[in-house]
Amino acid sequence: MRLTSILLLLAAAPACAKAQNLQWHGYLDYRLVAGSSAPNWTDGGLGKLRWDGHGVSARFGGAALLATAQLSPELLGVASAQFQTSDRRGIDLTEAWLRYRPVSTTPWRWSLRGGLFFPAVSLENDGIGWTSPYTLTPSAINSWVGEELRSTGAEFRLERRGRSMSVEAAVTAFVGNDPAGEQLAARGWSLSDLVYGLGSSMREPDLAARDGPPPRRYDAFVETDHRIGWQGELTVRADDVSRLTLLHYDNRADPTTSTMFEGQRIFSWHTRFWSLGERTRMGDWVLIGQAIRGSTAIVPSPFFHTETGFWSAFAMVAREQGRWRPALRLEMFGTRQRPDSLAERANEHGRALTAALNWQPRSWLRVTGELIALDSSRTERRHLGLAESSFDLQAQLGARLVF
């Protein structure tokens, strides 16, 4: 799949040189962080937030580069890469796709997109490098999308445009997302702006390293069973003011298959979910609400199987105009491992409140103060001699240079 995207970029490179409109955008992000005292999963713990440690420290938030090329009136190319140092140091390819959309003079319009792209789950993350323009840290739903979900395949989209309302439907066939769901089962939900790309690997909590010494890492974007996954989307837009999106995702992974990664066996997780979200503008403000429910399962042997049900929902209000842009988000999340007869089940539930204030004195500078209060309970904390319940606070002051 990494080879597929590289070949796609190489094929598009000559055309990019002759593009009608070639644009480059990116950002550099630096922060002062007062992190949670609970070790997070990137350090082998069960913490829910990106940053851990005591006191205030300076951190590198990341960097991203986005290229868009209008190769012709019908053909658009997009590629995006990110550089992170929190979990691992390296540059990841997060998107690389081409879209063909013929010019239409009727209410009907269709398009075909191929390559590596995010599933159309998020109503929140539409900034450079799949970031949120409202907060430093996205919701639990969109944190998981950035960690484990990516489509390498083809999407067909059909639109019916009206005077005050438009309807569009899309179906995507994809490969290479078979381990997606493993982190939800091993760690549960998190609130983090770490985005992983093609060929990268993610660390699990050390408690998950049962068949080898920690750290246990895996690549969420590999193909193990040669099955094609799919997702379907239905979106209704009204007067460019509101958007309602219903999506179903099913990677169709064979939960009995596995692959070796860095000396440890990584299983395919059959992950499927429904997502429903709405986004409405009210003057300078936007209201966003989204809910997701699904399950992920493995069958590592004929004598054992386990399934983790998961759900999350959030509501957010944010200002989109002006130099000062506040945002407030409330969310809940949970997982439940089945069957109930398991001696040790990894269940969790939690809620979080995120408050942010963005100041944009220049078009190239965004300063954001953010506070997250997160209250969660996870049964696995008992294995570390900790209480199941944990309350975490994380404060950040970020400066993002945008170009």
N, C-alpha and C positions, 0 to 999 in steps of 0.2 A: 504494500500500500504506500509506503514511503517512496518506492520506485515509481509507482503510478503518478503520484503528485509531482515528483521531480520531472518525469517525462512530460507531464501536462505543462509545467512551467517552461521547459525547454522548447516545447512545441509552440507556445504562445510568445516566446521571446522575440522572434523576428517580426511578428505582427505588432508587438508593443512598440517597436522602434518607429512604426508608421502609424501609431494610434492617433486618432483624431483628438483625443484628450487623455493625456497621461498625467496622473496626479499621485503625489507621495504625501503621506501624513504619518505622524508618529508622536510619541511622547517619551519623556524621562520623568520618573517618579521617585521622590525622596520624602522620607517621613521621620517624624519623632513619634515614638510609640511607647505607651505604658501598657505592657502586655499582661495577659492572664498568668497567674501563677501555676496553672495546670499545664504540664507538658503536652504539646499538641502532637498530632500523628506524624508530622514530619520529623519529630524527635523520638518517635516510638511510643508516645503516650496516647491518651484518650481525650485530650483537650479538643474543644470544638472550634477554637478561633485560630487564625493564622499565626499570630505572634504569641510567644510565651516569654517568661523571664520576669525578674523583679526590677523595679525602678524604671527610669526613662532612658531610652536608647535611640540612637539614630539608625535608621534602616533604609536599605535600597528597596523601593517598592516594585521596581521593574521598568522595562522599556519595551516598546512595540513599534513596528513599522508596518504600514498598510499601503499597498499599491493598487490603484484602480486604473484600468485602461479601457477607454471606449474605442474598441478596435474598428468598429463600423457602426452605423446606426442600429444594427441588429445585434451586434456581438459585444459583450462586456466581459472583461477579465478582472479578477480580484485575487490578491494574495496577501497574506498577513503572517508575520512572525513575531515571536516574543522572546525576551531575554529575562530570566529569573535566576535568583540565587538562593531562595528560601529553602526549597526541598532539594534541588540539585542545580548545578551551574551549567547553563547551556542555552542555545538558541533553538526554539521549537517552531516548526511550521504548524500554524493553527488553522489556516484556511488556504485553499488554492483551487479556484473554480472558474469555469467559463459558462456564460449564459447566452443562449441564442433566443431572442425575442423579436419576431418579425414586426415591422411597423404595421399598425392596424388602424383603419379608418372607420371601423364598426365598433359597436359596444363589446364585441367579443375579442379577446386577446389571449394568446397562449405563449408559453415559453418552455425551454428545456435547459436545465442546468446540469453540469457534470463536473466531478472533481471531489474535493474534500471541503465539507462545510458543516456548520452547526445545524442541528435540527431546529425547526422553527418553533421552539418552546418559549423563548424569552420575550416578554413584553417590557423588560427592564434594561437589558444590556444591549444597547445599540451604539455605543461609543467606539472610538478607535481601539483595535485589539480586543474587541468583545468585552468592553468595560461598561460600567454604569455611569451615566452623566449625573446621577443624583447622589450617590454615596460612594465611598471608597470600597466598601464591602457589599457585594450583592446578597440577595436573599439566599436561604438554604437551597431552594429549588435551583436557582441559577448558578450557585456555587457548584452544585453537583454536575450540572450540564457542562461547565467549564472543565471539570475534572475528568469525567468519564464518558461523555457522549460526543460522538463525532460521526458524521455520515460520509463514507467514501463510496460514491455511487452516482445515480442520476435521479433528477427530480423533474416531473412534468407538472406544469401549473396551468390552469385554465381560469380566466377571469371574465366576469360579466359586469361591465361598468354602466351605471345609471347616473341620472342627474344628481341624486342625493344619496344614493347607496350603491355599493359595489359588493359583489360576492365572488370569492375565489376558492377553488379547491385544488389541492395538490396531493400527489402520491410520489413517494420516494422509495427506490430499491437500493439497498446498500450492503456492503460487506465490511468486515474488519472491526466490529465492535462487540466481539463475543464475551470478553471478560467484564463488560460494563455491568455494574451492580455489585461487584465484589467489595468495593469500599463501603457501600451502604450496609452490607451485611457485617463486615469486619469492624468498622468504625462507627457507622451510623452517619447522621447528617453533620454538616459543618457550615460555618460562615467564614468564607475565605475568598479572596480575589485571585488565588492561584489558578492559572489556566494552563493546562497541559496540552502538548501538541504531538504530532506524529513522530514516533520513534522515541518519545520520552518515557519515563517510568515514574510510578508513584509509590511512595512508601506506605505500608500499612502499620497499624499499631503492633508493637512487638508481641502482644498476646496472640496475634494471628499466625506467628511463625511457629507452627506446630511440627512441620516436617523438615526443619533445618534451623540453624542459628539466625537470629535477627542481624541486620534488618531484612525484612521480606519486602521485595518490590515486585511490581508487575506493570506490564504495558496494556492499557485498556483498549488499544486500537489495533489488535491483531486478529487474524482470521484463523480459527482452529477447526471448524467443522464443515466448511465449504457450503454453508447454507446462506441464502440471501434473506436479509431482514427487510422490513418495510415500515413505513410510517405514512399516515394519512392526515390531512389537515383541511379544515373548513374555516374560512375567515369571512366575516361580514364587517364592512366599513361603512360609516355613515358620515357624510359631509366633511370628511377629513378631521372629524372631531372625536369619534369613538371607534374602537376596534374590538371585536369579540372573536376569539380564536379557540377552536376545539381541535385537539390533536390526540392521535393514538400512535404509540410507538411499540414495536415488537421486533427485537433483534433475532428472534427465531433460533437462538443458539441451542445446540444439542447439549443438555446439561451433563451428559455422560462423557464428553470429550475434554481433553486437557492438552497442555503444551508445557514444555520446560522453559523457564526463564531464570537466568542467573542461578542455576542449580536447584531451583525449587519448582514444584509442580503447580501450575496455574490452571484452574478449571474454567470452562465456559459457563456463564451464568445466563439462564433464560430470563431475560428482563423485558417486562412489558408494563405500560402504564397509560393512563388517560390524563390529559391536562386541559384545563379550562381557564381562560384568562380574559380579562377585559381591561381596556385602557380608554379613559375619557378625559378630554381637555375641557377645562372651565376657565376661560380667560387665560391668565398667566400660569394657571395651576394645572396639574395633571393628577388624576386618580388612577391607581393601578391595583388590580386584585387578581390573584392567581391561586389555583389549587391543583394538586397532583395526587394521584393514588395509583399504586401498582404493586408489583411483586417481582422478586428475583429468586431463582432456584438453581440448585446443583444436585446432581446424583453421582457422587464420587465412586460409589460401588453399588452392586445390586442389593446390598443390605442396609444402605443408609441413604437418606435424602433429607434435604432441608430447604425450606422456603422462607424468605423474609418479606413480609408485607411492609410497605412504606407509604407514608403520606406526608404532605406538608401544604400549608396555605399561608398567604401573606396579604396584607393590605398596606398600601403606601400612598401618601400624599406628598407632592413636591412642587416647587415653583420652577418653571422652565425659562422665565425671562428675567432680565435685570442683572445687576452685578451681584446682588445678594440672593442666594437661592437655597432656602431651607428645605429639608426633607425629613419625613418621619415614617418609619415602617414598623409594623407589628406583625409577628409571625409565630406559627406553631408548627411542630413537626413530631414525627414518631415512627418507630419501627416495631415489628412483632415477629419473632421467629417461630416457625412451626416445623414439626408438630409439637403440640403442647406436652407430649410425653418425654421430650428431651430433658435430660437431667440438668443441663446447663444451657439456658436460652439467653441470647443476647437481645434484650428488649430495651427500648428507650422511648422517652417522650420529653419534650422541652418546649420552651417559648423564648422569644427574644424581642427586645425593643432596640431599634437603631435610630439615632438622631444625628443628623448631619447639617452643617452649614457651609455652603460653598460661596466663595468670594472670587469673582473674576474681574480684576481691575484692568486686565489687558486680554486681547484675544488669544495670546500665546501663554497665559498664565492662569492656572486655577489653583486656589488655596482652599483646602477642605479640612474642617475640624469634624471629627466623628466620634461618637460614643456608642458602644454596644454593651447592653446588659443582657446576659444570657443565663437562664435557669434551666437546668437539664437533669435528667435522671437516667442512668444506664447501669444495667445489672452487672456487667463485666467489671465495673470498678471494684467490686468486692474482691476479685482475684488479686488486686494490687494492694489490698488492705485499706482501701478507701471507702468512704461512704458513697452510696449509689447516687445521691443528689449532689449537685455542684452548682455554685453560682459564680459566674465569671464576668469580669469587667475588662473592657479593652478601650483605650482612648488613643486616637491618632490625630496628628496634625500633618497633613500632606501638602507638598508643593509639586504640582505637575506642570512641566514645560511642554507645551503642545506646538506642533508645527504642521 
